[in-house]
């Protein structure tokens, strides 16, 4: 059975977020469900703080997969490009680069696992106006088994 998030209601009616990990077990010949509950309120608080930082940071931030496809974009990234956040999701990050910058980006992606940050200047291709000179900074990181 899959792990899922829910809320546990305590005796004082306080609700706390928990991961619920149900497991089917047999006890004295009877099938029972064993629930493993894990308090995740700290994790949720951290996620909320991270989301707020991502929302209000004044830098344009794109999070891509290993192929350069945009998975997330900060509010500022959307404003700078002239796209909505929904429009940016799923696009190839190289399309926001000049031709030369797109090639540089592809080279950076090939070496992304070297755990170094890569910074270079290029023009940002805007949706609704002139190009903008920006410093592109790229660093790879992993969350669990997922690489970004």
N, C-alpha and C positions, 0 to 999 in steps of 0.2 A: 504494500500500500504506500502511496506517495506521501511525503512530508508536506504539510500545508500550514499556512499561517491562519490564526484565529485569535479571538480574545477570550481570556479566562475571567469570569466574574467572581470576585472574592466575596467573602461573607459580608463585607461592608459596602457592597455594590461597586467597589472600585474595579475597573477593567484594566487588565494588563495584556499586552500582546505576547503571544506564545507561538513557537513552532510546535506543531502536533505531529508526532511520529507514531501512527498506529501500527500494531503488529498482531497478527493472529497467532495465538499460542494454545497449547493443549495442557490443561491442568486436571489431573485425576480423571482422564478420559473425556473431559468436556472442553469444547472449543470456547476460548475467551478472547477478548480483545484487550491487549495491553497497550496503554497509552503512555508515551513518553512525552512530557511537556517541558519545553525549554523556554524560560523567560528571555524575551528578546527586546525588552524595553530600552536597554542601552544601545543595542544595534539600531533600533528604530530612531532613537534620538540622534545618533550619529548620522543616519541617512537623511534626516530632516535638516541638520546643520549643513551637511554636504550639499543638499539640494538648494538651500538658501544661498550658500556661497556661489554655486554654479549660476544661480539666477541673478545675483547682484554684482558679480565681479565685472569690472570694466574692461576686461580683455575678451577678445573673441576666442572661445575655446570650442574645438571640435574633438569629439571622441570617435575614432574610426575602428573598424576591424582591421585585421592584418593585411587586407587587400585595399585599404583606403576608402572603404564605403562608410559614410557618416552614419553613426548610430545615435549620437546625441550632439546637440549644439547649444551653447550658452545663448542667453537672450541677446547679448552684445554681438555674438557671431551672426545671428540672424539680422540684426540691425545693420551691421557693417556690409553684409553681402547684398542686402536689399531683398532677401527672401524671408518667408516666414519659417519658423522652426520646422513645421510639418513639411515644407517644400525641401528643406535641406536634408532631412532624414532619407537615407537611401541613395543620395548622390555620391559620386566619386569625388573625393576631396581634390584630386588633381584638376578638375574642371574650374576650380577657383584660382588656379595658377596660370601664369603666362606659359607659352609653349616650352620655353627653356626651364621655367620653374617646375612645370609638370614633370619634365625629365629628371630634374634634380630630386623631386619628391619620390619618384619611382626608385631612384638610386638609394635614397634614404630608407625606403621601405625594405629594400633588399638587405640592408644592413641593420635593420631595426632591433635585432636580438643582441646587438653588441652592448646593450645597456648604457649607451652614451646618449646624451641629448644632442640633437643636431639643430643648429640655428643658421638661417640664411635669409637674405633679403630678396624679395620678389614682389611683383605686382599682384594685387588681389583683383580678380575679375568680378566686378559688381554686376548685379542683375539690372540695376536701374540708374546707372550713371557711369562716370569716368572710373578708370582704374585707380587703385589706391596702393601706394607703396607701404608694405608691411614687413615686419620681421616674422618669419615662420619659425616656430620652435617645435620640434618633434621629439618625443621620448616614448618609448614603449614601456608597458607595465602589464602585470598580470593580476587578475582577481580569480583566485582559485585556479582552475585549469584553463580559464579563458584569457587569451592574450589580446592586448589592445595596442 
